[in-house]
Amino acid sequence: MEFIEGNSITAFSNPKNVVISSSKKNKIFGKGPALNKKIIINQRDTLTISGVFQDFPEIVPLKATFF
């Protein structure tokens, strides 16, 4: 997994951190940086973007956009 923002060493250092794909970042935040921004899941859980990874190639069966 290649990181565009953040890094794999600190990305999961906090249970409230989340790593998202480049395409998901563009949908949520546009072209600006997403690192350390907050998102709310299920109207109750606030997560911090700790990394943005390069989208997986089409040949990879994994289609996840966040971890």
mmCIF file of the C-alpha atoms, coordinates in Angstrom:
data_MODEL
# 
_entry.id   MODEL 
# 
loop_
_atom_site.group_PDB 
_atom_site.id 
_atom_site.type_symbol 
_atom_site.label_atom_id 
_atom_site.label_alt_id 
_atom_site.label_comp_id 
_atom_site.label_asym_id 
_atom_site.label_entity_id 
_atom_site.label_seq_id 
_atom_site.pdbx_PDB_ins_code 
_atom_site.Cartn_x 
_atom_site.Cartn_y 
_atom_site.Cartn_z 
_atom_site.occupancy 
_atom_site.B_iso_or_equiv 
_atom_site.pdbx_formal_charge 
_atom_site.auth_seq_id 
_atom_site.auth_comp_id 
_atom_site.auth_asym_id 
_atom_site.auth_atom_id 
_atom_site.pdbx_PDB_model_num 
ATOM 1  C CA . MET A 1 1  ? 0.000   0.000  0.000   1.00 0.00 ? 1  MET A CA 1 
ATOM 2  C CA . GLU A 1 2  ? 1.572   3.270  -1.136  1.00 0.00 ? 2  GLU A CA 1 
ATOM 3  C CA . PHE A 1 3  ? 0.744   6.317  0.984   1.00 0.00 ? 3  PHE A CA 1 
ATOM 4  C CA . ILE A 1 4  ? 0.136   9.712  -0.630  1.00 0.00 ? 4  ILE A CA 1 
ATOM 5  C CA . GLU A 1 5  ? -0.452  11.437 2.727   1.00 0.00 ? 5  GLU A CA 1 
ATOM 6  C CA . GLY A 1 6  ? 0.728   10.166 6.107   1.00 0.00 ? 6  GLY A CA 1 
ATOM 7  C CA . ASN A 1 7  ? 2.701   6.941  6.553   1.00 0.00 ? 7  ASN A CA 1 
ATOM 8  C CA . SER A 1 8  ? 2.188   3.316  7.496   1.00 0.00 ? 8  SER A CA 1 
ATOM 9  C CA . ILE A 1 9  ? 4.160   3.643  10.734  1.00 0.00 ? 9  ILE A CA 1 
ATOM 10 C CA . THR A 1 10 ? 1.797   6.114  12.425  1.00 0.00 ? 10 THR A CA 1 
ATOM 11 C CA . ALA A 1 11 ? -1.414  5.557  10.447  1.00 0.00 ? 11 ALA A CA 1 
ATOM 12 C CA . PHE A 1 12 ? -2.968  3.146  12.959  1.00 0.00 ? 12 PHE A CA 1 
ATOM 13 C CA . SER A 1 13 ? -1.422  4.493  16.165  1.00 0.00 ? 13 SER A CA 1 
ATOM 14 C CA . ASN A 1 14 ? -4.861  5.513  17.468  1.00 0.00 ? 14 ASN A CA 1 
ATOM 15 C CA . PRO A 1 15 ? -8.058  3.423  17.309  1.00 0.00 ? 15 PRO A CA 1 
ATOM 16 C CA . LYS A 1 16 ? -9.944  6.502  16.068  1.00 0.00 ? 16 LYS A CA 1 
ATOM 17 C CA . ASN A 1 17 ? -7.661  6.874  13.024  1.00 0.00 ? 17 ASN A CA 1 
ATOM 18 C CA . VAL A 1 18 ? -8.710  5.854  9.539   1.00 0.00 ? 18 VAL A CA 1 
ATOM 19 C CA . VAL A 1 19 ? -6.836  5.532  6.251   1.00 0.00 ? 19 VAL A CA 1 
ATOM 20 C CA . ILE A 1 20 ? -8.735  6.273  3.030   1.00 0.00 ? 20 ILE A CA 1 
ATOM 21 C CA . SER A 1 21 ? -8.090  5.811  -0.665  1.00 0.00 ? 21 SER A CA 1 
ATOM 22 C CA . SER A 1 22 ? -7.152  8.661  -2.954  1.00 0.00 ? 22 SER A CA 1 
ATOM 23 C CA . SER A 1 23 ? -10.482 8.412  -4.792  1.00 0.00 ? 23 SER A CA 1 
ATOM 24 C CA . LYS A 1 24 ? -12.440 8.508  -1.505  1.00 0.00 ? 24 LYS A CA 1 
ATOM 25 C CA . LYS A 1 25 ? -10.387 11.554 -0.388  1.00 0.00 ? 25 LYS A CA 1 
ATOM 26 C CA . ASN A 1 26 ? -11.252 13.352 -3.623  1.00 0.00 ? 26 ASN A CA 1 
ATOM 27 C CA . LYS A 1 27 ? -14.968 12.631 -3.127  1.00 0.00 ? 27 LYS A CA 1 
ATOM 28 C CA . ILE A 1 28 ? -14.988 13.858 0.463   1.00 0.00 ? 28 ILE A CA 1 
ATOM 29 C CA . PHE A 1 29 ? -12.376 16.649 0.538   1.00 0.00 ? 29 PHE A CA 1 
ATOM 30 C CA . GLY A 1 30 ? -11.688 17.539 -3.092  1.00 0.00 ? 30 GLY A CA 1 
ATOM 31 C CA . LYS A 1 31 ? -8.144  18.301 -4.196  1.00 0.00 ? 31 LYS A CA 1 
ATOM 32 C CA . GLY A 1 32 ? -6.885  19.660 -0.872  1.00 0.00 ? 32 GLY A CA 1 
ATOM 33 C CA . PRO A 1 33 ? -5.094  17.618 1.785   1.00 0.00 ? 33 PRO A CA 1 
ATOM 34 C CA . ALA A 1 34 ? -7.084  15.275 4.022   1.00 0.00 ? 34 ALA A CA 1 
ATOM 35 C CA . LEU A 1 35 ? -4.462  14.427 6.642   1.00 0.00 ? 35 LEU A CA 1 
ATOM 36 C CA . ASN A 1 36 ? -5.689  15.096 10.215  1.00 0.00 ? 36 ASN A CA 1 
ATOM 37 C CA . LYS A 1 37 ? -9.182  16.111 9.060   1.00 0.00 ? 37 LYS A CA 1 
ATOM 38 C CA . LYS A 1 38 ? -12.193 14.618 10.826  1.00 0.00 ? 38 LYS A CA 1 
ATOM 39 C CA . ILE A 1 39 ? -15.058 12.558 9.447   1.00 0.00 ? 39 ILE A CA 1 
ATOM 40 C CA . ILE A 1 40 ? -18.194 11.452 11.277  1.00 0.00 ? 40 ILE A CA 1 
ATOM 41 C CA . ILE A 1 41 ? -19.454 7.905  10.792  1.00 0.00 ? 41 ILE A CA 1 
ATOM 42 C CA . ASN A 1 42 ? -23.015 6.862  11.694  1.00 0.00 ? 42 ASN A CA 1 
ATOM 43 C CA . GLN A 1 43 ? -23.688 10.340 13.115  1.00 0.00 ? 43 GLN A CA 1 
ATOM 44 C CA . ARG A 1 44 ? -21.751 9.486  16.286  1.00 0.00 ? 44 ARG A CA 1 
ATOM 45 C CA . ASP A 1 45 ? -18.178 8.311  15.711  1.00 0.00 ? 45 ASP A CA 1 
ATOM 46 C CA . THR A 1 46 ? -15.567 10.929 14.832  1.00 0.00 ? 46 THR A CA 1 
ATOM 47 C CA . LEU A 1 47 ? -12.513 9.524  13.071  1.00 0.00 ? 47 LEU A CA 1 
ATOM 48 C CA . THR A 1 48 ? -9.290  11.273 12.078  1.00 0.00 ? 48 THR A CA 1 
ATOM 49 C CA . ILE A 1 49 ? -7.813  10.796 8.618   1.00 0.00 ? 49 ILE A CA 1 
ATOM 50 C CA . SER A 1 50 ? -4.304  9.518  9.368   1.00 0.00 ? 50 SER A CA 1 
ATOM 51 C CA . GLY A 1 51 ? -3.360  8.569  5.830   1.00 0.00 ? 51 GLY A CA 1 
ATOM 52 C CA . VAL A 1 52 ? -4.364  8.516  2.193   1.00 0.00 ? 52 VAL A CA 1 
ATOM 53 C CA . PHE A 1 53 ? -3.267  5.600  0.026   1.00 0.00 ? 53 PHE A CA 1 
ATOM 54 C CA . GLN A 1 54 ? -2.966  5.290  -3.730  1.00 0.00 ? 54 GLN A CA 1 
ATOM 55 C CA . ASP A 1 55 ? -5.981  3.488  -5.233  1.00 0.00 ? 55 ASP A CA 1 
ATOM 56 C CA . PHE A 1 56 ? -5.380  -0.184 -5.916  1.00 0.00 ? 56 PHE A CA 1 
ATOM 57 C CA . PRO A 1 57 ? -4.983  -1.179 -9.568  1.00 0.00 ? 57 PRO A CA 1 
ATOM 58 C CA . GLU A 1 58 ? -8.054  -2.650 -11.268 1.00 0.00 ? 58 GLU A CA 1 
ATOM 59 C CA . ILE A 1 59 ? -6.418  -6.108 -11.361 1.00 0.00 ? 59 ILE A CA 1 
ATOM 60 C CA . VAL A 1 60 ? -6.355  -6.300 -7.541  1.00 0.00 ? 60 VAL A CA 1 
ATOM 61 C CA . PRO A 1 61 ? -9.541  -7.963 -6.256  1.00 0.00 ? 61 PRO A CA 1 
ATOM 62 C CA . LEU A 1 62 ? -9.518  -5.822 -3.062  1.00 0.00 ? 62 LEU A CA 1 
ATOM 63 C CA . LYS A 1 63 ? -11.922 -2.889 -3.562  1.00 0.00 ? 63 LYS A CA 1 
ATOM 64 C CA . ALA A 1 64 ? -11.698 -1.318 -0.092  1.00 0.00 ? 64 ALA A CA 1 
ATOM 65 C CA . THR A 1 65 ? -11.596 2.466  0.060   1.00 0.00 ? 65 THR A CA 1 
ATOM 66 C CA . PHE A 1 66 ? -10.848 2.857  3.774   1.00 0.00 ? 66 PHE A CA 1 
ATOM 67 C CA . PHE A 1 67 ? -9.315  0.892  6.669   1.00 0.00 ? 67 PHE A CA 1 
# 
